[in-house]
Amino acid sequence: MPPTAQAATSGPSYIPSIPQSTLPLPTELITRVLSYSSQGTLASICRVSKALYRIASPVLWKHLVLSPWKVGQDEEGVLDEKKAECGSMKTRQKNGKALRNDVITLSVYHHSTTWCRSNTKSTLKLPEVHTLHLYLSEYGLLHDGHDRNGCRLLRNIAPKVVIFHNARARHLGEESLGSPYGLFDQTEELTCISLVSRALEPSFNDLVVLQKFFNLNKMVWIFQPEDFDPSRHYGWTEPILAGYDYRNEIVRLANALPKAKLTIVNSGLIHFYDKDCEKMTVEESQRQNEIIVKKEVEELLVANFRQWSPERREERIESIEFMDLNEFMEKEEWWKYLNTDEVQEWKVMMDEVEKRFSVEAETDPADGKEVMDD
Ligand SMILES: [Zn+2]
């Protein structure tokens, strides 16, 4: 199956009747209007006239999505609205060299190694790519299958900003997610988005993937709220892992990136998914996480960075921030790289989870964990 791209051939068939030679509005204004159009509409507009093609094409190619699935399907063959506007990569091959410089944001979904190798003619050279989204598989990988050279689609990409979707701490300990050598050399900002329940999984290994980010100065870890299923066990069932504390992973993260600013979003939600945790509010849980993590990080700094002055240690500790999704949305320029609809969905989900547990805490006075400690 050939790779598919977001340069769509689908979408509304309405084509505005604009004269071939003259445009009714200034170029800047048309570009602005086009920025709100869907990929399908943009593709249609590109075919209206040369003048409109010149304006609409850069907008169309600004965000290129590469996915192994057919138009409008996800990996199980089910229609997925988010991918409904994918077109064929052949479209962009025909348009050739001129398009390469238009791609600013690139999204690549996880795929089998045979998929990216099947497209032998396509060597992606996208020198202007600034932001790279990698949608990792259920197993936290980009490549479903081993390829020691890494994904061929990403060999000439040098993004400044990288976002791992469906990230899992334990897979940051793998030798490679399927990324080619040197992909992260220029990366300054990394955002990992993982489901809250994934936070309960320990990694044990060194965070090898993070060692490939030589120039990283900022990392954000967002725990994405998810539906709570009371019948599911979210923690680890193996007795050897009983009592494992997810906060160790955050400490390890801070330890692996001593020079990067670290922002942990939504850690206060994690304890809801662990049946063995005592009941407390999101704020209280987040505050506790912050105290525990910072204390441990400080101890590690004293042990591992003896040459650091107390001021430098303090500065490091302060560069580790804990916040919930609302604070994150207020403080950070997240809209530059995250989908606004998706973040709004998280917000709704977060409110639901929080509401659900606050109600349970009120109606379930039998839970006497704190009392039993006496
Ligand atoms: Zn690949």
Boltz pocket constraint, residues with backbone or C-beta under 6 A from the ligand:
constraints:
  - pocket:
      binder: B
      contacts: [[A, 111], [A, 112], [A, 113], [A, 116], [A, 117], [A, 142], [A, 143], [A, 150], [A, 151], [A, 152], [A, 153], [A, 178]]
      max_distance: 6.0
